[in-house]
Amino acid sequence: MWFYLLLTIALGDDCDGQLQSPIDVRSPFSYYDPEIDFYLGSQDGAILYHDGSTLRIDGDFGGFLWANSYFWSTGIIFRSPSEHQVEGSYMPMEMQIFFRDQYNYQSVISAFFTNSSQSNFLNEIGFGNPQLRDAEAGSLFKISSPVDVGSFLGDIDTYLYYEGSTTLSPCVPNVTWIVLTDTYKVSQEQLGNFPTSLRGQNREIQATEGRTIFSNFEDIETASGESGSSSGDDDTVTEDISSGEGYKDVNDDFIVENESYKEDFPEVDSIYTS
């Protein structure tokens, strides 16, 4: 388990309100499968940069289809330590992929990193560069390889999700956070290269305010397929996340541009007009 002291950032009054993010991702969960189809891919010619408050990469890394809406990605943000907690503890790092649909609703995929061996993916996007550690606002780092999010995350099978907000002013509400139950490896050296000026520059944990955290997978208690509150098995899920027992490295040994998603890519125009 990892825990860190987060330094809060200055937020205006427009960040007040209910159902804010980040939260402590804590069991129990309620089962309901939204049947999201993921079509994540890669982006060429991307830049890793320090925008003054976050470490980010802008670009289109694919998207996902949920009901009659297609959410396309707009960028990636890295936080170290994590912005969300898992059962009261912070993870070493969190990657947040931002999405928007045709109705201007937003969603974020959140992936946690756990202490392990070096991540090839992180090295390729700049975390192997010691100069990143001293980066200040406005620093740019060109990424020579495709940023292949699809191959890195692999098949997204299990996740948690909840309704919250963006975490930087103006803290837009009605944002669906999709928290992956797989974790991804990061080495101490790569964590050490995270910009010193951005470490811990996260929003403080927000009250849950009675909201439900859902899972797209069933446990023993909900094997009938009906929606319902999860059982004590949820504790195992969050223990695996926080301990790194569920980390994925099969997609991180060899980063290969994912072309398969293009074959079944949804026709966005037809979604817009339906």
N, C-alpha and C positions, 0 to 999 in steps of 0.2 A: 504494500500500500504506500502511496506517496501523498504527502500533504505539503502545501506551500502557503505562504501568506500572500494574498493577492492585494495589489494596490489598486484602488478604485480610480476611475477616470472621472473628470468633471462632466456631469450630465445636466442638461437643462431641464426645465419644468416639463418639456415635451416628452420626457422619459418617464413621467409619472403615469400611473394607471394600473389596472389589474392585468393578470396573465403576462407578466414580464419574464424575460430571460436574461441570464442563464439560471438554471435551477439545479438542485441536487437530484440526480436521477436515482430515485429510491423506490424499492418495491413496497407494496404489491403493485402489479400491473393488471390491466384488464385486456382480455384477448379480443381483438377485432382485426381481421386481415383486410387492408384496403386494396390489395391486389395491384400493387404498383409494378409497372413494367419499366425496368431501367435500360437505358440506351447510352451508357457512358462511353466516351471515346478519348481522343487526344487533340492537342492543339500545338501547332508548330509556331516557332518564332516568338515564344512567350518571354516575358520579363518578370523576374522576381524583384520586388521593390519595397522600400520602406516609405509608407505614405504619411508618416508622422504619428500615426496611432496604431497601425497594424503592419504586419509583413504579408504581402499579398501578391497574387498572380491574377491578372485579368485575362479573360478569354472564354471561348465556348468549348466546353469539355463534354458535350453531349447533354442528355437530359433524361427525363422520365415521363411516362404516360400514366396519369391517374384519373380514372373515370373518363370524362370528356375533355380533360385539359392536358396540354403538353407543357411541361416546365423545362425551359432551357437554361443552361448554366451561364452565369455572368462573371464568375470569378471565384478565387480561393483565398481564404485567410488562414494564417497559422497563429496559434496562441500557445505560449509556453510560460508557466504550466497551463493546463487545460482551463477553459472558461467554465465548463460544467463540472460539477462534482459527481462522483459515483459512490453512493452510500456514505456520503460525508467526506470523501477524500478526493484530492485532485490527481489527475494523470499527468505524466511528464509533458505531453504536448497534445494539442487538438487541431485537426484540420477541418475547416468549415467550408463547404462548397455551396455557393448561393445560386438560387434558381428563381425564375419568375415565369408566370404563365400569361396567356393572352388577355386575361382579366386583371392583370397586375397584382395577383396574389403571389406571395413569396413563400419559399421553402428553403430549408438548409439541411444538407446532409452533414452529420458530424461524425468524424472518425477519430478515435483515440489512439495514441502511440504509447507503447510500453517499453521500458528499458530492455535492450537486447543487443544483438550484433548490429553492424552497420546496415542501413537501408540503402540499396542501390537507387531506389526511386528518389530518396531525399538527396543523395549525392548528386544525381543528375540534374536536380533543379537548383542546386547551389549550397546545400547544407554541408558539403565537404570542403567549402571554401572558408578558411579561417578569417578572411577579410569581412565576412558577413557579420562577425561578432561585433565589429566596431562601426557598423553601418548607422548612419544618422538619417533624418528625414530627407527624402529626395534621392537617396542612394539607389542605383539601378544595377541589376546583375542580369546580363543576357543569358538565356538558357539555350544551349546549343542543340540539345536533344528534344524530341517531342515530349510534351508533358502528358503522359499516357495514363490518365486517371482510370480509364476503363480496365486496362490490364492490371494496374496496381490494386484496385479495390476488388477485382474479380467479380464473381457472381454474388450479388447481395441477396442472401437468403433470409436472414433474421435481423430484425431491428426493432427498436422501440420508437415511439413517436408521441409528441404532445404539442399543444398549442401554446405559442409564446410570442416573442417579439424579436426584432433585431436588437443588438446589444450596444450599438453606437447611436448617438443622437441623430435623428429624431425617434429612435426606438419604435419602428413601425410595428403595429399590432397585427394579429391574425396571421402569424407566421407559423407554418408547420415545421417543427424540428424532427428530423429522422436520425436517430442515434444508432449507429451500427453496433452490433454486439461483438463482431470481430474487432480485434485490436491489431495494430501494425507496429513493426519494430523500428526503434531508433536507438542509436548508440549514445554513450555519454559524450563522445567527441562531437557528434552532430548536435546534440542538445547544447553543448558548450559553445557552438558556433551561432546559436540563435542570437539575434541582436541584443546586446546588453540593455540598450535604451528601451526595448519593448518588453523585457521580461516582467511578467506580472501586471502588465498594463491592461487588465481585464475589468469588466464590470463585476461588481459584487454579486453574490448569489441572491436571487430573488425568492420571495415567499411563493410557495406552491399555490396558495389561495384555493385549496380544495380541488384543483384540476386533476384530471385523470391522465396517467401515463399509460399508453396502450402498447401492446406487443402484437406483432403479426404472426406469432407462433403460439401454439397451445402448450399447456403443461398438463400434468396428470389430471388435475381437477377439471379442466375444460376440454377433455378429449371428445366430448359429445359434438363439438363443432359449434356450440352456441356461445355467444358472448357471455362473459362473466368475469368475476374477480379471480386473479391468479392466486396460486397457493405459495407455500414456502419454497417451491422450486425456483421462484424468482430470485431468491437470495443467492442461489447457485449461479444464476446468470450474471448478476452484478459482481459476485465474487470472482468469476472468471474474467470479467472485464478488468476489474481493478488489479487483479494479480497477474494479468497478461496470459492466463492459461489458454485463452481463445485466440491468440495472435496468429495472423496470417503471414506466412513468408513464402508460400508456394508461388505467389505472383510477383515476388520481389527479388527473386534470384536472377531472372532474365526478363528485362523489360522489353516487350515486343509490342509494336503498335497494333492496336486492336482494330481489325477491319470488319469483324463479323457483325458488329452492331449496325453497320451501314446497310446490310442486306434487308433487315426488317425495320428500318427506320420509318416511323409513322409519317404519313402525309400531313404536315402541319397545316397546310391550307384547308384541307378538308375538316380538320378539327375546328379551325376558326369559324367555318361557315356552317357547322352542324348545329 
